[in-house]
Amino acid sequence: MNGTLVFGSPHGDGQSLYGASGYVVYRLSPPTGGGAWTYTTLHTFPADVVADAIGDALVVGTAGSLYGVTADGGYVGGFCFYYDGCGTVFSLNPPATAGGPWTEQILHAFNPGAGDGYRPLAGLVIGPGGVLYGTTSAGGAGYQEGGGTVFSLTPPTVTGAPMTETILYPFGVTEGSGCQPETPLVLGPNGVLYGTTLGCGAGTIFQLAPPPSAGGAWTVTTLYSFAGSGYSEPAALTLGPEGTLYGVARDGSGGIVFSLTP
């Protein structure tokens, strides 16, 4: 199984649960009067197209579409041949009538040869206007270089046109600086993104603030570094209503639950 289950209710399926397992996206629909839940396969990715399982959790859009990432698949030029592709962002759109097939669409295929990131492992978050935010665990600074990226995918203004990818921040590979974001981002007030890194040290918690005007540079701030703390590998964050970040991290004997107030 990959990631966590998410709620969504397109086409009157009630408070159904959606998830991914290997190459399969599925739905679990609750019974109407007790009894067993109903399992439905919504889409199966061909193993020869997507060589790795679907990454982390899915997210549900306002129209009932599901969005997710695959670690492999998509663009296969250059060294991506070794991975059977460098990863994709996809959508699964519900049928026009209940019971029909869901429609898969590749929204972006990662191409590190063009300065892009590659191998996204974390689920996406949806912001205002349907903008998708996510991370790649590698790439972003040269063909095979870089410690990962934070990216956005903006819906087109013309129906049928492709989404526009923007690299919001490329991570370096300097020890102690934090790299390899592999957990989902958290979207906070005023469009601020929060996330964690696992590599280039023991791990960090970072904040990425949008520019004051369109087209400017996003500002990254390391809120906390786990270097020297005895803990490492922070998992995905949760943002409380009061603005406090909560999460878990590992230590030699187990782990901790922590809070962080920006």
PyMOL commands that set and color helices and strands:
alter all, ss='L'
color gray80, all
select helices_A, chain A and resi 10-12+78-83+112-114+128-130+189-191
alter helices_A, ss='H'
color red, helices_A
select strands_A, chain A and resi 2-8+16-21+24-29+38-44+54-60+66-70+88-93+103-109+117-118+125-126+132-136+138-139+149-154+164-170+186-187+193-197+204-209+219-225+238-239+245-250+255-260
alter strands_A, ss='S'
color yellow, strands_A
deselect
rebuild
show_as cartoon
